[in-house]
Amino acid sequence: MQSERGAYVQGETCLPKPLEHLSKEEIERKRVIATIMTKTLSHLTQEYIKNGFEWLLPVIFSKSTDPLWPDPGASIEKRIEAEIYGEMVRTTLSMIVHKIVASSLLIPKLFTLSPNVRIERRDRCLTGWHLYEFTQLDFEVREATSSDIMNFVDKLIKNLILYLRNNAKDELEYLESYNRLNVPDLPLKVFDRIDLEEKYGKDWENVFKENIREPAWVVNIPREFYDYEDFSTGRWDNYDLFLPKYGEVLSGSRREWEYSKIIRKMERDNIRRENFTLLLKLAREGKIKPSAGAGLGVERLVCWIVGSKHIGEVQIFPKIPGLVYDL
Ligand code: ASN
C-alpha cells in the first residue's frame, strides 16, 4: 500500500489516512469537511426537535441489538460480545430494538445519534462506502405509516440542501460541491425493488445508483424480522433512500409489533429468540405499539454532500474496514 494525495492507495481506491499523516493541504480539506459535518448535524437535529421529536442519548452495550440478518447487504465479519457483571452483552449494531421499545413505552417520537459498530468484511474497505464504526441518525414514530416517514425524509433532505447552499456556500465551493448539489423536486421518486431486480438483475443496487440523478426511494426489500411484511401478498412495507452515484443512505420501515408474526419470522430466519427476550415478552403482553422509522447514515450523507471518494475521509478518526489506526 503506498501513500498518495491524502490517502493510502490500494488498487484503484484511495483509503483515507489518519490525521497525523495528512499534509497541510489535506488538513485544510478535512477541516472544511468538518464544518459541513457541524452544519449538517446542527440543521438536522434542529429539524427533528422542531417536528416534536425528543433527543435520546445512545447506548453501547445491551443484551439485544439488531441481528442484521437476513439482509442481503450485510457482511459482518465478527460480532462483538463481552461479559460484564456475569451477563453477555453486545455492542450496538443499530438501536432498532431500543427504538421500538422506547417509542412503545415512553416517547412516541424519538431520535438519537447512535454509534454503530459493524465489523464489516475487510474487502469492503474498497467500496468507499463502508466503515466499521459509524453514526446513525436513527428515529422512530409511534403509529406512523411508511408515507409519513418518507414524506418527512423528503422534506428533511430538501431543506438540508437548501440550508447548506445558503449557509455553507464557501465551504461547498471550496469542495467543488456547490454546483453538483441541486435542490431536489419533491416528492422524491419511488421504485419497487421487484421492478429493479427485473430490469437490472441481482446487482440492482449498483446499477440503480448510477441511473438516478436525485435521491430516490426503493421499497419492498426482504430483510430483518422487525420490518413489516404482509404475509398474504409477500410485500414488505419498508424503504431505502439511495443517493446518486453513492448508494443507500437511509433504511427504515413500518414495524412488526404482533408477537405471533415476530416469532414466526424469527423461526423462519433462524434468529435466536434468547437474544430478544425483552422484546418478545413486551410483544406477548401487547405492549409493543405499531410504529415506523428509519436510520440515516450520517457519514454517508456528508460523504455525498462533500463528494468524497471514500467515506473514511469525512471521519476525523477513520474507521475503515480492515485498517485499524491508533485513534
Ligand atoms: N436503523 C434502521 C431502521 O430504522 C435499521 C438498521 O440500521 N439496520 O430500520
Boltz pocket constraint, residues with backbone or C-beta under 6 A from the ligand:
constraints:
  - pocket:
      binder: B
      contacts: [[A, 66], [A, 68], [A, 93], [A, 94], [A, 95], [A, 96], [A, 136], [A, 138], [A, 139], [A, 251], [A, 252], [A, 253], [A, 293], [A, 294], [A, 295], [A, 296]]
      max_distance: 6.0
